[in-house]
């Protein structure tokens, strides 16, 4: 089964919950992300876990970037990983 690695690339989280460099591996359950950030990332995670490639400018990729709905205070990069 594929896995998605989520990496926090930027963080100005109001509660201090997410720090730049935090990494999470997603297989089939929600990682320890705040609900708002998870709700923003989940559609892309679900698509990647089910074999999709996502639009990335002029190309497709098995990766995505998403921002927290609270003004983009936290940015997350997601990508398919193998061998973990």
C-alpha positions in Angstrom: 0.0 0.0 0.0 1.3 3.5 -0.8 2.2 5.9 1.9 2.2 9.7 1.9 4.8 11.7 3.7 3.7 15.1 5.0 6.4 17.7 5.8 5.7 21.1 7.4 7.7 23.5 5.2 6.6 26.7 6.9 5.0 27.4 10.3 3.7 30.4 12.1 1.1 28.3 13.9 -0.9 30.3 16.4 -0.9 27.5 18.9 2.7 26.4 18.3 1.4 22.9 17.5 3.2 22.6 14.1 6.9 23.2 13.7 8.9 23.6 10.4 10.4 20.3 9.6 7.8 18.1 11.3 7.1 14.9 9.3 4.2 12.5 9.3 3.7 9.3 7.4 0.1 8.6 6.4 -1.1 5.1 5.5 -4.8 4.8 6.4 -5.5 7.0 9.5 -5.3 10.7 10.3 -1.8 11.9 11.5 -1.6 14.2 14.5 -2.5 17.4 12.6 -4.9 20.0 13.6 -8.4 19.4 12.1 -8.3 22.5 9.9 -5.0 21.6 8.3 -6.0 17.9 7.9 -9.2 19.0 6.2 -7.2 21.1 3.7 -4.7 18.3 3.0 -7.0 15.2 3.1 -8.4 15.3 -0.4 -4.9 15.3 -1.9 -3.7 12.6 0.5 -6.7 10.5 -0.4 -6.1 10.9 -4.1 -2.4 10.0 -3.8 -3.2 6.9 -1.6 -5.5 5.8 -4.4 -3.0 6.1 -7.2 -3.8 9.5 -8.6 -1.4 12.1 -9.9 -2.3 15.7 -9.1 -2.1 18.8 -11.3 1.1 20.8 -10.7 1.3 23.7 -13.1 1.7 22.3 -16.6 2.5 18.8 -15.4 1.2 16.1 -13.1 2.9 14.9 -9.9 2.5 12.5 -7.1 3.0 15.4 -4.7 1.2 18.5 -3.5 1.5 21.6 -1.4 -1.3 22.9 0.9 -1.7 25.9 3.2 -3.5 26.1 6.5 -6.9 27.8 6.0 -6.0 30.2 8.9 -4.3 32.6 6.5 -1.7 30.1 5.3 0.1 30.1 8.6 1.3 26.5 8.1 2.4 25.1 4.8 2.6 21.3 4.2 4.3 19.4 1.3 2.9 15.9 0.6 4.4 13.2 -1.5 4.2 9.5 -2.2 7.1 7.6 -0.5 8.3 4.0 -1.0 10.2 1.7 1.3 9.1 3.2 4.6 
